[in-house]
């Protein structure tokens, strides 16, 4: 549709996988080489897994294309087999043998005869099953039985299972120990990085006979790599949609604007794309929005801010009555020189010191105390010795039943001091 406009020989991003257009990235070549070595030598079963849209099918087709010089290749593109009979019929169809009006045992014998009757120059069959994570347990057991076919010690069935990551968990089922123990090579297709995504797009354009700089700008390539999040399927779809929009608008090369327009249209489809602005801000990890003003506040770290006040000490002492008194220092840690971008927080009632405190013990005590008449001769004495930073913690004895707990003794902390102050005030009143 748009190939002639961009001077391309064919579509660079077709919907159907083309093994000739396979792009090797990262350690994919090494992993595919291990699978190929396992299949050609007949050492065991090869397993290829990966997330949806990661390119498992094109890798499977490439293996069938490259390894069928001495093997007969059969690729089953679907794993929708509820019963072993459906699998056996597909294998007979791939071998060009009749398969109608046969029961399970007849199908099994027909498959064995077809494989054993291969020409002498053919070492066996390469059976690749795509979407293998959909296979039922009886079908997987049938595949294991096919791998038992051999000729003079040479295995005749080389099995490649390709599927999503659930296949790995399915093979770990104890009911499939016989199949799982025969796996000799396993590879997982990983998502592309952003650099690999851009190289993937450039390689596809070159494979189609085009000049990448004349087809897409660097900004368009970068945006495609960001929003597709390493999925070759998403890259193919969005790049193809961008080329179509550019051809309709008679604009080339493709710019960031065409990609954004194609992304807006593609969001109606069940494909997953990242937001264009994701991970593009320069906000540092220690910057958090202020809950009061909404401005970004930089939170200094202990290593970067040497002016942070030291943390106050917490002391625990034992009183005369056997309890533990925990004394917390009054100098709570306060971070100095807090940097606030483009704003300065005022001491409003919400932001004033102590705004986060639910209640003040000393203030509440003064509020509950009845007002004193200055002309009265009787004055309630104050107790300046009461320290609001002292608290009492009662620690029960270990391994003591609840019913046997002794009656707690009077506290020697703040409560007992308050009671002492009240008692002394009563004695002074009686003396007067």
Order of alpha helices (4+ residues) and beta strands (2+ residues): alpha-beta-alpha-beta-alpha-alpha-beta-alpha-beta-beta-beta-alpha-alpha-beta-alpha-alpha-alpha-alpha-alpha-beta-beta-beta-beta-beta-alpha-beta-alpha
